[in-house]
Amino acid sequence: MSLSAISSREASIFACVCDTVVAPAPPLPPVSGTDAVAFFDRWLASAPRPNRAGMRALLYAAELCPRALGFRGRLRSLPAPERARVLDSLEGARRPGVREVVRLVEGIASLSYYGDGAVMRRLGYDPDANVSRARDLRASEGRP
C-alpha cells in the first residue's frame, strides 16, 4: 500500500486503533481486508498541516497510553481484550478533554472502516446502486 501522509508505523497503529474501536467479527471483514487505513491516509493528506500533525500525534499517544494506564505493553502488543479495556478506561476518563479526544478517534476509525464499500454492502447498503438509481431518475426526469 502506498501511503502519502502517514508512515507504515502510523498505518499499523491506526489499523490497531481501528480494529479496537470497531472490533469486526464475521461476516464483516477484518480491518486489513478493507481500505480503512488507505482512507485515513488520503483523508490526512488532504487535511491542513496542523490537523495532520495533531492526528499523527494522537496515533502515537494511542500507542503509548496503555503504559500510562498500567497495562503491560503498547497498544499494538496487547491482545484484543486488553485493548478493549484500554478503550473502556479512556472512554470513562474523568477529564472531559480525554473523553472528547477518544470520541474523535473512535469516530474517525468508524468512518474509515464502515466507509469501505465491501463493508457497506455486507451491511445491506450498496452505494453504487444508489448512485445508479439516482442517475437513472435524473435522466428520466430530464434533469442535468
DSSP file (Angstrom, degrees, kcal/mol; ACC not computed):
  #  RESIDUE AA STRUCTURE BP1 BP2  ACC     N-H-->O    O-->H-N    N-H-->O    O-->H-N    TCO  KAPPA ALPHA  PHI   PSI    X-CA   Y-CA   Z-CA
    1    1 A M              0   0    0      0, 0.0     2,-0.6     0, 0.0     0, 0.0   0.000 360.0 360.0 360.0 131.8    0.0    0.0    0.0
    2    2 A S        -     0   0    0      2,-0.0     2,-0.4     0, 0.0     0, 0.0  -0.789 360.0-165.3 -91.0 122.2    1.3    3.4   -1.0
    3    3 A L        +     0   0    0     -2,-0.6     5,-0.1     1,-0.1    35,-0.1  -0.856  17.6 176.6-110.3 142.8    1.0    6.0    1.8
    4    4 A S  S    S+     0   0    0     -2,-0.4    -1,-0.1     3,-0.1     3,-0.1   0.651  80.0  27.0-116.7 -21.7    1.3    9.7    1.4
    5    5 A A  S    S+     0   0    0      1,-0.1     2,-0.3     2,-0.1    37,-0.1   0.633 116.7  44.9-117.0 -20.4    0.6   11.3    4.8
    6    6 A I  S    S-     0   0    0      3,-0.0    -1,-0.1    50,-0.0     2,-0.1  -0.899  76.1-118.0-127.2 155.9    1.4    8.6    7.3
    7    7 A S     >  -     0   0    0     -2,-0.3     4,-2.4     1,-0.1     5,-0.2  -0.333  35.5-104.7 -81.1 169.5    4.3    6.2    7.8
    8    8 A S  H  > S+     0   0    0      2,-0.2     4,-2.1     1,-0.2     5,-0.1   0.857 124.0  53.5 -64.3 -33.6    4.0    2.5    7.8
    9    9 A R  H  > S+     0   0    0      2,-0.2     4,-2.3     1,-0.2    -1,-0.2   0.932 109.5  47.1 -65.0 -45.2    4.3    2.5   11.6
   10   10 A E  H  > S+     0   0    0      1,-0.2     4,-2.8     2,-0.2    -2,-0.2   0.875 110.2  53.6 -64.3 -36.2    1.5    5.1   11.9
   11   11 A A  H  X S+     0   0    0     -4,-2.4     4,-2.5     2,-0.2    -1,-0.2   0.906 108.9  49.3 -62.6 -41.3   -0.6    3.0    9.5
   12   12 A S  H  X S+     0   0    0     -4,-2.1     4,-2.0     2,-0.2    -2,-0.2   0.901 111.6  48.5 -64.8 -41.4   -0.1    0.0   11.7
   13   13 A I  H  X S+     0   0    0     -4,-2.3     4,-2.7     2,-0.2    -2,-0.2   0.935 112.1  48.8 -63.8 -45.8   -1.1    1.9   14.8
   14   14 A F  H  X S+     0   0    0     -4,-2.8     4,-3.3     1,-0.2     5,-0.2   0.915 109.0  52.7 -61.9 -42.0   -4.2    3.2   13.1
   15   15 A A  H  X S+     0   0    0     -4,-2.5     4,-2.6     1,-0.2    -1,-0.2   0.901 111.3  47.3 -59.4 -40.4   -5.1   -0.3   11.9
   16   16 A C  H  X S+     0   0    0     -4,-2.0     4,-2.2     2,-0.2    -2,-0.2   0.920 113.2  47.5 -66.5 -44.7   -4.8   -1.4   15.5
   17   17 A V  H  X S+     0   0    0     -4,-2.7     4,-2.6     2,-0.2    -2,-0.2   0.939 113.5  48.7 -59.9 -47.1   -6.9    1.5   16.8
   18   18 A C  H  X S+     0   0    0     -4,-3.3     4,-2.8     1,-0.2     5,-0.5   0.918 110.9  50.0 -60.3 -45.2   -9.5    0.9   14.1
   19   19 A D  H  X S+     0   0    0     -4,-2.6     4,-1.8    -5,-0.2    -1,-0.2   0.879 112.2  48.6 -61.5 -38.4   -9.6   -2.8   15.0
   20   20 A T  H  < S+     0   0    0     -4,-2.2    -2,-0.2     2,-0.2    -1,-0.2   0.898 114.6  44.7 -68.9 -41.5  -10.1   -2.0   18.6
   21   21 A V  H  < S+     0   0    0     -4,-2.6    -2,-0.2    -5,-0.2    -3,-0.2   0.950 126.2  27.3 -70.5 -50.2  -12.8    0.5   18.0
   22   22 A V  H  < S-     0   0    0     -4,-2.8    -3,-0.2    -5,-0.2    -2,-0.2   0.749  81.2-162.0 -88.9 -23.2  -14.9   -1.4   15.5
   23   23 A A     <  -     0   0    0     -4,-1.8    -3,-0.1    -5,-0.5    -4,-0.1   0.906  20.0-150.4  41.9  60.6  -14.0   -5.0   16.7
   24   24 A P        -     0   0    0      0, 0.0    -1,-0.1     0, 0.0     7,-0.1  -0.327  18.7-176.4 -66.6 139.6  -15.2   -6.5   13.4
   25   25 A A    >   -     0   0    0      5,-0.1     3,-2.2     4,-0.1     0, 0.0  -0.959  37.0 -43.8-131.1 150.7  -16.4  -10.1   13.6
   26   26 A P  T 3  S+     0   0    0      0, 0.0    -1,-0.0     0, 0.0     0, 0.0  -0.209 122.5  36.0 -51.6 138.9  -17.6  -12.3   10.7
   27   27 A P  T 3  S+     0   0    0      0, 0.0    95,-0.0     0, 0.0     0, 0.0  -0.981 111.4  75.3 -89.0   3.0  -19.3  -11.8    8.4
   28   28 A L  S <  S-     0   0    0     -3,-2.2    91,-0.1     1,-0.1    90,-0.0  -0.512  88.4-113.6 -74.8 144.8  -17.6   -8.4    8.4
   29   29 A P        -     0   0    0      0, 0.0    -1,-0.1     0, 0.0    -4,-0.1  -0.348  31.4-100.2 -74.6 156.6  -14.1   -8.3    7.1
   30   30 A P    >   -     0   0    0      0, 0.0     3,-2.0     0, 0.0     4,-0.1  -0.308  39.4-102.9 -66.3 161.5  -11.0   -7.6    9.3
   31   31 A V  G >  S+     0   0    0      1,-0.3     3,-1.9     2,-0.2     5,-0.4   0.873 123.2  61.0 -54.5 -38.6   -9.6   -4.1    9.1
   32   32 A S  G 3  S+     0   0    0      1,-0.3    -1,-0.3     3,-0.1   -17,-0.0   0.702  98.6  58.3 -64.3 -18.1   -6.8   -5.5    7.0
   33   33 A G  G <  S+     0   0    0     -3,-2.0    -1,-0.3     2,-0.0     2,-0.2   0.245 103.6  63.4 -94.6  12.6   -9.4   -6.5    4.4
   34   34 A T  S <  S-     0   0    0     -3,-1.9     3,-0.3    -4,-0.1     4,-0.2  -0.680  88.0-113.1-124.6 178.9  -10.7   -3.0    3.9
   35   35 A D  S  > S+     0   0    0     -2,-0.2     4,-3.1    78,-0.2     5,-0.2   0.066  76.3 119.1 -99.3  24.4   -9.5    0.3    2.7
   36   36 A A  H  > S+     0   0    0     -5,-0.4     4,-2.4     1,-0.2    -1,-0.2   0.912  77.3  42.5 -58.0 -46.8   -9.7    1.9    6.2
   37   37 A V  H  > S+     0   0    0     -6,-0.3     4,-2.5    -3,-0.3    -1,-0.2   0.916 115.5  49.5 -68.3 -42.1   -6.0    2.7    6.5
   38   38 A A  H  > S+     0   0    0      2,-0.2     4,-2.6     1,-0.2    -2,-0.2   0.899 111.3  50.1 -63.0 -40.4   -5.8    3.9    2.9
   39   39 A F  H  X S+     0   0    0     -4,-3.1     4,-3.0     2,-0.2     5,-0.2   0.943 110.3  49.6 -61.4 -47.5   -8.9    6.1    3.5
   40   40 A F  H  X S+     0   0    0     -4,-2.4     4,-2.6    -5,-0.2    -2,-0.2   0.909 111.5  49.5 -58.4 -42.9   -7.3    7.5    6.7
   41   41 A D  H  X S+     0   0    0     -4,-2.5     4,-2.4     2,-0.2    -1,-0.2   0.929 112.8  46.2 -62.0 -46.6   -4.1    8.3    4.8
   42   42 A R  H  X S+     0   0    0     -4,-2.6     4,-1.3     2,-0.2    -2,-0.2   0.902 112.4  51.6 -63.4 -40.3   -6.0   10.0    2.0
   43   43 A W  H  < S+     0   0    0     -4,-3.0     4,-0.5     1,-0.2     3,-0.4   0.929 112.3  45.2 -62.9 -45.6   -8.1   12.0    4.4
   44   44 A L  H >< S+     0   0    0     -4,-2.6     3,-1.1     1,-0.2    -1,-0.2   0.873 106.3  60.3 -66.4 -36.0   -5.0   13.1    6.3
   45   45 A A  H 3< S+     0   0    0     -4,-2.4    -1,-0.2     1,-0.3    -2,-0.2   0.827 109.2  43.8 -60.9 -30.1   -3.2   14.0    3.1
   46   46 A S  T 3< S+     0   0    0     -4,-1.3    -1,-0.3    -3,-0.4    -2,-0.2   0.497  97.0  97.9 -93.2  -3.7   -6.0   16.5    2.3
   47   47 A A  S <  S-     0   0    0     -3,-1.1    -3,-0.0    -4,-0.5     5,-0.0  -0.464  88.1 -91.2 -81.6 154.9   -6.1   17.9    5.8
   48   48 A P     >  -     0   0    0      0, 0.0     4,-2.5     0, 0.0     3,-0.4  -0.320  42.5-108.1 -60.7 150.1   -4.3   21.1    6.8
   49   49 A R  H  > S+     0   0    0      1,-0.2     4,-2.6     2,-0.2     5,-0.2   0.862 117.4  51.6 -52.5 -45.1   -0.8   20.6    8.1
   50   50 A P  H  > S+     0   0    0      0, 0.0     4,-2.3     0, 0.0    -1,-0.2   0.909 111.8  47.7 -62.1 -38.2   -1.6   21.4   11.7
   51   51 A N  H  > S+     0   0    0     -3,-0.4     4,-2.6     2,-0.2     5,-0.2   0.915 111.5  50.7 -65.7 -42.1   -4.5   18.9   11.7
   52   52 A R  H  X S+     0   0    0     -4,-2.5     4,-2.3     1,-0.2    -1,-0.2   0.927 111.5  47.5 -61.0 -46.2   -2.3   16.2   10.1
   53   53 A A  H  X S+     0   0    0     -4,-2.6     4,-2.2    -5,-0.2    -1,-0.2   0.904 111.8  51.0 -63.0 -41.2    0.4   16.7   12.7
   54   54 A G  H  X S+     0   0    0     -4,-2.3     4,-2.0    -5,-0.2    -2,-0.2   0.910 110.6  47.6 -63.6 -42.7   -2.2   16.6   15.5
   55   55 A M  H  X S+     0   0    0     -4,-2.6     4,-1.8     2,-0.2    -1,-0.2   0.895 111.1  51.0 -66.7 -39.3   -3.8   13.3   14.2
   56   56 A R  H  X S+     0   0    0     -4,-2.3     4,-1.6    -5,-0.2    -1,-0.2   0.904 109.6  50.8 -64.2 -39.7   -0.3   11.8   13.9
   57   57 A A  H  X S+     0   0    0     -4,-2.2     4,-2.2     1,-0.2    -2,-0.2   0.885 106.9  54.8 -63.9 -38.2    0.5   12.8   17.4
   58   58 A L  H  X S+     0   0    0     -4,-2.0     4,-2.7     1,-0.2    -1,-0.2   0.865 103.3  56.3 -63.1 -35.5   -2.8   11.2   18.6
   59   59 A L  H  X S+     0   0    0     -4,-1.8     4,-2.1     2,-0.2    -1,-0.2   0.936 109.4  44.7 -61.2 -45.3   -1.8    7.9   17.0
   60   60 A Y  H  X S+     0   0    0     -4,-1.6     4,-1.9     2,-0.2    -2,-0.2   0.877 111.9  52.8 -67.9 -35.8    1.4    7.8   19.0
   61   61 A A  H  X S+     0   0    0     -4,-2.2     4,-2.3     1,-0.2    -1,-0.2   0.912 109.1  50.1 -63.4 -41.0   -0.5    8.8   22.1
   62   62 A A  H  < S+     0   0    0     -4,-2.7    -2,-0.2     1,-0.2    13,-0.2   0.892 109.8  51.3 -63.1 -39.1   -2.9    5.9   21.5
   63   63 A E  H  < S+     0   0    0     -4,-2.1    12,-2.3     1,-0.2    -1,-0.2   0.874 119.8  34.3 -65.3 -37.6    0.1    3.5   21.0
   64   64 A L  H >X S+     0   0    0     -4,-1.9     3,-1.3    10,-0.2     4,-1.0   0.678  94.0  86.6 -94.2 -19.0    1.7    4.6   24.3
   65   65 A C  H 3X S+     0   0    0     -4,-2.3     4,-1.5     1,-0.3     6,-0.2   0.788  76.9  67.1 -60.5 -30.6   -1.4    5.3   26.5
   66   66 A P  H 34>S+     0   0    0      0, 0.0     5,-2.9     0, 0.0    -1,-0.3   0.892  99.3  53.4 -57.1 -35.4   -1.8    1.7   27.8
   67   67 A R  H X45S+     0   0    0     -3,-1.3     3,-1.4     1,-0.2    -2,-0.2   0.915 107.1  50.8 -62.0 -42.9    1.5    2.0   29.6
   68   68 A A  H 3<5S+     0   0    0     -4,-1.0    -1,-0.2     1,-0.3    -3,-0.1   0.769 108.5  53.2 -66.8 -24.4    0.3    5.2   31.3
   69   69 A L  T 3<5S-     0   0    0     -4,-1.5    -1,-0.3    -3,-0.2    -2,-0.2   0.388 125.8 -99.6 -91.7   3.2   -2.9    3.3   32.4
   70   70 A G  T < 5S+     0   0    0     -3,-1.4    -3,-0.2     1,-0.3    -2,-0.1   0.543  75.6 139.9  94.1   7.4   -0.9    0.5   33.9
   71   71 A F      < -     0   0    0     -5,-2.9    -1,-0.3    -6,-0.2     4,-0.0  -0.429  59.7-117.9 -80.1 163.1   -1.1   -2.1   31.1
   72   72 A R  S    S+     0   0    0     -2,-0.1     2,-0.3     2,-0.1    -5,-0.1   0.401  82.0  12.2 -87.3   2.8    2.0   -4.1   30.4
   73   73 A G  S    S-     0   0    0     -7,-0.0    -2,-0.1    -9,-0.0     2,-0.1  -0.954  85.8 -70.1-160.8 179.4    2.6   -3.0   26.8
   74   74 A R    >>  -     0   0    0     -2,-0.3     3,-1.1    -8,-0.1     4,-0.8  -0.336  57.4 -98.7 -74.3 164.6    1.9   -0.7   24.0
   75   75 A L  G >4 S+     0   0    0    -12,-2.3     3,-1.2     1,-0.3   -12,-0.1   0.900 121.6  51.0 -54.7 -47.5   -1.4   -0.8   22.2
   76   76 A R  G 34 S+     0   0    0      1,-0.3    -1,-0.3   -13,-0.1   -13,-0.0   0.715 108.2  53.6 -68.0 -18.6   -0.2   -2.9   19.3
   77   77 A S  G <4 S+     0   0    0     -3,-1.1    -1,-0.3     2,-0.1    -2,-0.2   0.587  91.7  92.0 -90.5  -9.3    1.4   -5.5   21.6
   78   78 A L  S << S-     0   0    0     -3,-1.2     2,-0.1    -4,-0.8    -7,-0.0  -0.568  81.3-112.4 -86.3 146.9   -1.8   -6.1   23.7
   79   79 A P    >>  -     0   0    0      0, 0.0     4,-2.3     0, 0.0     3,-0.7  -0.374  39.5 -99.1 -69.6 159.2   -4.3   -8.8   22.9
   80   80 A A  H 3> S+     0   0    0      1,-0.2     4,-2.4     2,-0.2     5,-0.2   0.844 120.5  54.1 -51.4 -44.3   -7.7   -7.6   21.7
   81   81 A P  H 3> S+     0   0    0      0, 0.0     4,-1.6     0, 0.0    -1,-0.2   0.896 111.1  46.1 -62.1 -37.0   -9.5   -8.0   25.1
   82   82 A E  H <> S+     0   0    0     -3,-0.7     4,-2.2     2,-0.2    -2,-0.2   0.892 110.0  53.5 -71.0 -38.2   -6.8   -5.8   26.8
   83   83 A R  H  X S+     0   0    0     -4,-2.3     4,-2.3     1,-0.2    -1,-0.2   0.905 107.7  52.0 -60.7 -39.3   -7.0   -3.2   24.0
   84   84 A A  H  X S+     0   0    0     -4,-2.4     4,-2.5    -5,-0.2    -1,-0.2   0.880 107.7  51.8 -63.6 -37.9  -10.8   -3.1   24.6
   85   85 A R  H  X S+     0   0    0     -4,-1.6     4,-2.4     2,-0.2    -1,-0.2   0.880 107.6  52.4 -66.4 -37.0  -10.2   -2.5   28.3
   86   86 A V  H  X S+     0   0    0     -4,-2.2     4,-2.4     2,-0.2    -2,-0.2   0.944 110.5  47.9 -60.7 -47.3   -7.8    0.4   27.4
   87   87 A L  H  X S+     0   0    0     -4,-2.3     4,-2.6     1,-0.2    -2,-0.2   0.916 110.9  50.7 -61.3 -44.1  -10.5    1.9   25.3
   88   88 A D  H  X S+     0   0    0     -4,-2.5     4,-1.4     1,-0.2    -1,-0.2   0.902 109.4  51.7 -59.8 -41.3  -13.1    1.5   28.1
   89   89 A S  H  < S+     0   0    0     -4,-2.4    -2,-0.2     1,-0.2    -1,-0.2   0.915 111.9  45.9 -61.7 -43.1  -10.7    3.2   30.5
   90   90 A L  H >< S+     0   0    0     -4,-2.4     3,-1.4     1,-0.2    -2,-0.2   0.876 108.8  54.8 -69.4 -36.9  -10.3    6.1   28.2
   91   91 A E  H 3< S+     0   0    0     -4,-2.6    -1,-0.2     1,-0.3    -2,-0.2   0.805 112.0  45.9 -64.9 -27.9  -14.0    6.4   27.5
   92   92 A G  T 3< S+     0   0    0     -4,-1.4    -1,-0.3    -5,-0.2    -2,-0.2   0.200  83.2 140.7 -99.1  15.3  -14.6    6.6   31.3
   93   93 A A    <   -     0   0    0     -3,-1.4     6,-0.1     1,-0.1    -3,-0.1  -0.223  55.2-133.4 -59.2 147.0  -11.8    9.1   31.9
   94   94 A R  S    S+     0   0    0      4,-0.1    -1,-0.1     5,-0.0     3,-0.0   0.820  87.3  80.8 -70.9 -31.4  -12.6   11.8   34.5
   95   95 A R  S >> S-     0   0    0      1,-0.2     4,-1.6     2,-0.0     3,-0.7  -0.665  72.5-149.1 -82.2 122.3  -11.2   14.6   32.3
   96   96 A P  H 3> S+     0   0    0      0, 0.0     4,-2.4     0, 0.0     5,-0.2   0.843  95.3  61.1 -59.1 -34.5  -13.7   15.7   29.7
   97   97 A G  H 3> S+     0   0    0      1,-0.2     4,-2.1     2,-0.2     5,-0.2   0.874 103.4  50.0 -61.1 -37.6  -11.0   16.6   27.2
   98   98 A V  H <> S+     0   0    0     -3,-0.7     4,-2.5     2,-0.2    -1,-0.2   0.939 110.5  49.2 -66.0 -46.5   -9.7   13.0   27.2
   99   99 A R  H  X S+     0   0    0     -4,-1.6     4,-2.3     1,-0.2    -2,-0.2   0.890 110.8  51.0 -60.5 -39.2  -13.2   11.6   26.6
  100  100 A E  H  X S+     0   0    0     -4,-2.4     4,-2.1     2,-0.2    -1,-0.2   0.903 110.4  47.9 -65.9 -41.4  -13.7   14.1   23.7
  101  101 A V  H  X S+     0   0    0     -4,-2.1     4,-2.5     2,-0.2     5,-0.2   0.896 110.8  52.0 -66.1 -39.6  -10.4   13.1   22.0
  102  102 A V  H  X S+     0   0    0     -4,-2.5     4,-2.8     1,-0.2    -2,-0.2   0.925 109.5  49.4 -62.5 -44.0  -11.3    9.4   22.4
  103  103 A R  H  X S+     0   0    0     -4,-2.3     4,-2.5     2,-0.2    -1,-0.2   0.888 109.8  52.7 -61.8 -38.6  -14.7   10.1   20.7
  104  104 A L  H  X S+     0   0    0     -4,-2.1     4,-2.2     2,-0.2    -2,-0.2   0.950 112.2  43.5 -60.7 -50.3  -12.9   11.9   17.9
  105  105 A V  H  X S+     0   0    0     -4,-2.5     4,-2.5     1,-0.2    -2,-0.2   0.899 113.5  51.9 -64.8 -40.8  -10.5    9.0   17.3
  106  106 A E  H  X S+     0   0    0     -4,-2.8     4,-2.6    -5,-0.2    -1,-0.2   0.906 109.8  50.3 -61.5 -41.2  -13.4    6.5   17.6
  107  107 A G  H  X S+     0   0    0     -4,-2.5     4,-2.7     2,-0.2    -2,-0.2   0.918 111.5  46.8 -63.7 -44.0  -15.4    8.5   15.0
  108  108 A I  H  X S+     0   0    0     -4,-2.2     4,-2.4     2,-0.2    -2,-0.2   0.909 113.3  49.0 -65.5 -42.0  -12.5    8.6   12.5
  109  109 A A  H  X S+     0   0    0     -4,-2.5     4,-2.2     2,-0.2     5,-0.2   0.922 113.3  46.9 -63.7 -43.1  -11.8    4.9   13.0
  110  110 A S  H  X S+     0   0    0     -4,-2.6     4,-3.0     2,-0.2     5,-0.3   0.927 112.6  49.1 -64.7 -45.2  -15.5    4.0   12.5
  111  111 A L  H  X S+     0   0    0     -4,-2.7     4,-1.3     1,-0.2    -1,-0.2   0.911 111.7  50.2 -59.5 -42.9  -15.8    6.3    9.4
  112  112 A S  H  < S+     0   0    0     -4,-2.4    -1,-0.2    -5,-0.2    -2,-0.2   0.895 118.9  36.7 -64.0 -41.3  -12.7    4.8    7.9
  113  113 A Y  H >< S+     0   0    0     -4,-2.2     3,-1.7    -5,-0.2     6,-0.2   0.962 120.2  42.9 -77.7 -53.9  -13.9    1.2    8.4
  114  114 A Y  H 3< S+     0   0    0     -4,-3.0    -3,-0.2     1,-0.3    -2,-0.2   0.621 104.4  67.4 -74.0 -10.8  -17.6    1.5    7.7
  115  115 A G  T 3< S+     0   0    0     -4,-1.3    -1,-0.3    -5,-0.3     2,-0.2   0.558  74.3 110.8 -81.1  -8.7  -17.0    3.7    4.7
  116  116 A D  S <> S-     0   0    0     -3,-1.7     4,-2.6    -4,-0.2     5,-0.2  -0.474  73.2-132.3 -67.0 134.1  -15.4    0.8    2.9
  117  117 A G  H  > S+     0   0    0      1,-0.2     4,-2.4     2,-0.2     5,-0.2   0.882 104.4  49.4 -57.6 -43.4  -17.6   -0.3    0.0
  118  118 A A  H  > S+     0   0    0      2,-0.2     4,-2.1     1,-0.2    -1,-0.2   0.885 111.4  49.6 -66.0 -38.1  -17.4   -4.0    0.9
  119  119 A V  H  > S+     0   0    0     -6,-0.2     4,-1.6     2,-0.2    -2,-0.2   0.934 110.8  50.1 -65.6 -45.1  -18.3   -3.4    4.5
  120  120 A M  H  <>S+     0   0    0     -4,-2.6     5,-2.8     1,-0.2     4,-0.2   0.919 111.0  48.8 -59.3 -43.6  -21.3   -1.2    3.4
  121  121 A R  H ><5S+     0   0    0     -4,-2.4     3,-1.4     1,-0.2    -1,-0.2   0.886 107.6  54.8 -65.0 -37.6  -22.6   -3.9    1.1
  122  122 A R  H 3<5S+     0   0    0     -4,-2.1    -1,-0.2     1,-0.3    -2,-0.2   0.830 107.7  50.9 -62.3 -30.4  -22.2   -6.5    3.8
  123  123 A L  T 3<5S-     0   0    0     -4,-1.6    -1,-0.3     2,-0.2    -2,-0.2   0.427 128.5 -99.2 -88.2   1.4  -24.4   -4.3    6.0
  124  124 A G  T < 5S+     0   0    0     -3,-1.4     2,-0.5     1,-0.3    -3,-0.2   0.546  86.9 117.4  97.7   8.0  -27.0   -4.0    3.2
  125  125 A Y      < -     0   0    0     -5,-2.8    -1,-0.3    -6,-0.2    -2,-0.2  -0.943  39.7-171.9-112.7 122.9  -26.1   -0.6    1.8
  126  126 A D     >  -     0   0    0     -2,-0.5     4,-1.9     1,-0.2     3,-0.2  -0.858   3.9-176.8-115.0  96.3  -25.0   -0.5   -1.8
  127  127 A P  H  > S+     0   0    0      0, 0.0     4,-2.3     0, 0.0     5,-0.2   0.861  83.3  55.4 -62.9 -35.7  -23.7    3.0   -2.6
  128  128 A D  H  > S+     0   0    0      1,-0.2     4,-2.3     2,-0.2     5,-0.1   0.907 108.0  48.9 -64.0 -40.7  -23.0    2.2   -6.3
  129  129 A A  H  > S+     0   0    0      2,-0.2     4,-2.6     1,-0.2    -1,-0.2   0.887 110.4  51.4 -65.4 -38.6  -26.6    1.0   -6.8
  130  130 A N  H  X S+     0   0    0     -4,-1.9     4,-2.3     2,-0.2    -2,-0.2   0.912 110.7  47.5 -65.0 -42.1  -27.9    4.2   -5.1
  131  131 A V  H  X S+     0   0    0     -4,-2.3     4,-2.5     2,-0.2    -2,-0.2   0.910 112.2  50.6 -64.5 -41.5  -25.8    6.4   -7.4
  132  132 A S  H  X S+     0   0    0     -4,-2.3     4,-2.5     2,-0.2    -2,-0.2   0.928 110.6  48.4 -62.8 -45.5  -27.0    4.4  -10.4
  133  133 A R  H  X S+     0   0    0     -4,-2.6     4,-2.5     1,-0.2    -1,-0.2   0.903 111.6  50.7 -60.8 -40.7  -30.7    4.8   -9.4
  134  134 A A  H  X S+     0   0    0     -4,-2.3     4,-2.5     2,-0.2    -2,-0.2   0.907 110.2  48.8 -65.0 -41.6  -30.2    8.5   -8.9
  135  135 A R  H  X S+     0   0    0     -4,-2.5     4,-2.5     2,-0.2    -2,-0.2   0.924 112.1  49.0 -63.5 -43.8  -28.6    8.9  -12.3
  136  136 A D  H  X S+     0   0    0     -4,-2.5     4,-2.6     2,-0.2    -2,-0.2   0.913 111.8  49.2 -61.3 -43.2  -31.4    7.0  -13.9
  137  137 A L  H  X S+     0   0    0     -4,-2.5     4,-1.8     2,-0.2     6,-0.2   0.921 111.2  48.7 -63.6 -45.2  -34.0    9.1  -12.1
  138  138 A R  H  <>S+     0   0    0     -4,-2.5     5,-2.7     1,-0.2     4,-0.4   0.910 113.2  48.1 -61.5 -41.7  -32.3   12.3  -13.1
  139  139 A A  H ><5S+     0   0    0     -4,-2.5     3,-0.9     1,-0.2    -2,-0.2   0.909 110.6  50.4 -65.7 -41.8  -32.2   11.2  -16.7
  140  140 A S  H 3<5S+     0   0    0     -4,-2.6    -1,-0.2     1,-0.3    -2,-0.2   0.801 113.5  46.1 -67.6 -27.4  -35.8   10.1  -16.8
  141  141 A E  T 3<5S-     0   0    0     -4,-1.8    -1,-0.3    -5,-0.2    -2,-0.2   0.442 113.9-118.7 -92.3  -1.2  -36.9   13.4  -15.4
  142  142 A G  T < 5 +     0   0    0     -3,-0.9    -3,-0.2    -4,-0.4    -4,-0.1   0.744  63.2 146.2  71.9  23.0  -34.6   15.3  -17.8
  143  143 A R      <       0   0    0     -5,-2.7    -1,-0.2    -6,-0.2    -2,-0.1  -0.634 360.0 360.0 -90.5 151.9  -32.5   16.9  -15.1
  144  144 A P              0   0    0      0, 0.0    -1,-0.1     0, 0.0    -5,-0.1   0.500 360.0 360.0 -69.8 360.0  -28.8   17.6  -15.6
